[in-house]
Amino acid sequence: MNRILITGGSGFIGSHTCLHLLSEGYDIFVIDSLVNSSEKSINQIKKFFKEEKNKVLNNLRFFKGDLKDKDFINNVFKVAQKENNPIKGVIHFAGLKAVGESVSQPLLYWDNNVIGSYNLIKSMSENDCRTIVFSSSATVYGSSSIDLLREDSTLAPTNPYGTTKLSVENLLKDINQSKNKNWRIAILRYFNPIGAHKSGLIGENPLQKPNNIFPIIINSAFTKEKLKVFGNDWPTEDGTCIRDYIHVMDLAEGHLKSLNYLIENDPQLLTLNIGKGRGISVIELIKTFENVNNISVPFEFDKRREGDVCKLVADNSKLKSILNWSPTKSLEEMCKDGWKWKNLNPKGYSEHN
Ligand SMILES: NC(=O)c1ccc[n+]([C@@H]2O[C@H](COP(=O)([O-])OP(=O)(O)OC[C@H]3O[C@@H](n4cnc5c(N)ncnc54)[C@H](O)[C@@H]3O)[C@@H](O)[C@H]2O)c1
């Protein structure tokens, strides 16, 4: 059974990917420092399989630790080797992601995201594991005004978070050109993951005040506090910003497809946009959320927020042609599943054991 290491596996996207990989029969090792998550997400994954009376629980191992500590990473590789089931590939989610915080504390972001990734890649190389799927972001495109962003569009991040993502991409490009040509690398640039697992057992659990619109919509529906829509004078049909939303379980599937593609094909570096390729305005998202869940989301317009970009939508044709796959879940499912998670867990993971 293929053993996969998932860094940042107790976070939002990581936990959904862990659940998906376990469902598909993989053995997983999870590393997380819990700097922005709770181990309770891992307990909830276990609960899901217990409820299903499924034995895959034995295939999940959690290691609390930080990627800034290379000895710790090496030890995790050694545990796997001692069991004669070495780590076959890595899905690397671990990283800090708050744009505003990255502007005020760039060194924290370089240290955590770049040095952490460097340690991981070095440790992989030393332990003869050269398959990695890396979480990059549409942020690397910066404030492009292009209608649909292609993988070869200009890269010009506008904040340290984006710069650290691009730096890790560059590191991966360099090692791909190295003497040892055996690296299999997928750089996945994701757009806007939202929603939750349909069980309602796991979901997005922001520890800090969220900056992204979907958890803000959920909170506003729940508390009835008015949310602010930044700008209704953008050059779009309804004047609000446009993003490309993707269901987090589709994103999890995209990781698995990428990993399998790498394992089954010759060494290479693959860069893919992971989005639905459909632009949704903030107002369209709010209205869909209201209609699907039969609930009101109070909002008011405010002026544009500094640093915001009008439109970020993926050209996902490369994803479709290479992986022969594209995200399938609808905006309605994203809204329904996200709201279910909130209703079943009003305080996130804090009320679970
Ligand atoms: N959520 C998004 O909208 C989005 C969009 C594009 C890219 N991404 C990227 O995807 C990845 C996962 O995002 P997410 O939304 O699940 O975020 P998240 O914060 O929920 O998950 C990241 C996890 O990494 C852990 N972590 C951070 N630094 C670590 C370190 N040095 N060592 C060990 N663990 C560490 C955190 O504790 C957390 O559990 C991140 O790299 C993020 O930058 C996210």
PDBQT file of the ligand as one rigid body, heavy atoms in Angstrom, charges set to zero:
ROOT
HETATM    1  N1  LIG A 401      -7.154  28.116   1.465  1.00  0.00    +0.000 N 
HETATM    2  C1  LIG A 401      -6.858  28.819   0.382  1.00  0.00    +0.000 C 
HETATM    3  O1  LIG A 401      -7.651  29.659  -0.054  1.00  0.00    +0.000 OA
HETATM    4  C2  LIG A 401      -5.566  28.560  -0.382  1.00  0.00    +0.000 A 
HETATM    5  C3  LIG A 401      -5.433  29.040  -1.694  1.00  0.00    +0.000 A 
HETATM    6  C4  LIG A 401      -4.232  28.817  -2.363  1.00  0.00    +0.000 A 
HETATM    7  C5  LIG A 401      -3.198  28.131  -1.746  1.00  0.00    +0.000 A 
HETATM    8  N2  LIG A 401      -3.347  27.697  -0.476  1.00  0.00    +0.000 N 
HETATM    9  C6  LIG A 401      -2.228  26.984   0.158  1.00  0.00    +0.000 C 
HETATM   10  O2  LIG A 401      -2.649  25.674   0.483  1.00  0.00    +0.000 OA
HETATM   11  C7  LIG A 401      -2.022  25.227   1.679  1.00  0.00    +0.000 C 
HETATM   12  C8  LIG A 401      -3.071  24.756   2.654  1.00  0.00    +0.000 C 
HETATM   13  O3  LIG A 401      -3.983  25.824   2.896  1.00  0.00    +0.000 OA
HETATM   14  P1  LIG A 401      -5.140  25.716   3.974  1.00  0.00    +0.000 P 
HETATM   15  O4  LIG A 401      -6.210  26.648   3.543  1.00  0.00    +0.000 OA
HETATM   16  O5  LIG A 401      -5.463  24.301   4.246  1.00  0.00    +0.000 OA
HETATM   17  O6  LIG A 401      -4.396  26.383   5.220  1.00  0.00    +0.000 OA
HETATM   18  P2  LIG A 401      -4.353  25.917   6.752  1.00  0.00    +0.000 P 
HETATM   19  O7  LIG A 401      -3.715  27.000   7.514  1.00  0.00    +0.000 OA
HETATM   20  O8  LIG A 401      -5.709  25.472   7.179  1.00  0.00    +0.000 OA
HETATM   21  O9  LIG A 401      -3.398  24.648   6.670  1.00  0.00    +0.000 OA
HETATM   22  C9  LIG A 401      -2.000  24.761   6.662  1.00  0.00    +0.000 C 
HETATM   23  C10 LIG A 401      -1.479  23.829   7.743  1.00  0.00    +0.000 C 
HETATM   24  O10 LIG A 401      -0.065  23.869   7.769  1.00  0.00    +0.000 OA
HETATM   25  C11 LIG A 401       0.368  23.859   9.131  1.00  0.00    +0.000 C 
HETATM   26  N3  LIG A 401       1.699  24.470   9.143  1.00  0.00    +0.000 N 
HETATM   27  C12 LIG A 401       2.045  25.744   8.812  1.00  0.00    +0.000 A 
HETATM   28  N4  LIG A 401       3.362  25.911   8.915  1.00  0.00    +0.000 NA
HETATM   29  C13 LIG A 401       3.888  24.717   9.309  1.00  0.00    +0.000 A 
HETATM   30  C14 LIG A 401       5.205  24.253   9.576  1.00  0.00    +0.000 A 
HETATM   31  N5  LIG A 401       6.269  25.056   9.451  1.00  0.00    +0.000 N 
HETATM   32  N6  LIG A 401       5.372  22.972   9.939  1.00  0.00    +0.000 NA
HETATM   33  C15 LIG A 401       4.314  22.142  10.059  1.00  0.00    +0.000 A 
HETATM   34  N7  LIG A 401       3.050  22.527   9.842  1.00  0.00    +0.000 NA
HETATM   35  C16 LIG A 401       2.843  23.802   9.468  1.00  0.00    +0.000 A 
HETATM   36  C17 LIG A 401      -0.708  24.655   9.882  1.00  0.00    +0.000 C 
HETATM   37  O11 LIG A 401      -0.763  24.347  11.238  1.00  0.00    +0.000 OA
HETATM   38  C18 LIG A 401      -1.970  24.209   9.145  1.00  0.00    +0.000 C 
HETATM   39  O12 LIG A 401      -2.543  23.069   9.740  1.00  0.00    +0.000 OA
HETATM   40  C19 LIG A 401      -1.196  26.401   2.198  1.00  0.00    +0.000 C 
HETATM   41  O13 LIG A 401       0.139  26.206   1.810  1.00  0.00    +0.000 OA
HETATM   42  C20 LIG A 401      -1.805  27.597   1.483  1.00  0.00    +0.000 C 
HETATM   43  O14 LIG A 401      -0.853  28.613   1.303  1.00  0.00    +0.000 OA
HETATM   44  C21 LIG A 401      -4.514  27.877   0.220  1.00  0.00    +0.000 A 
ENDROOT
TORSDOF 0
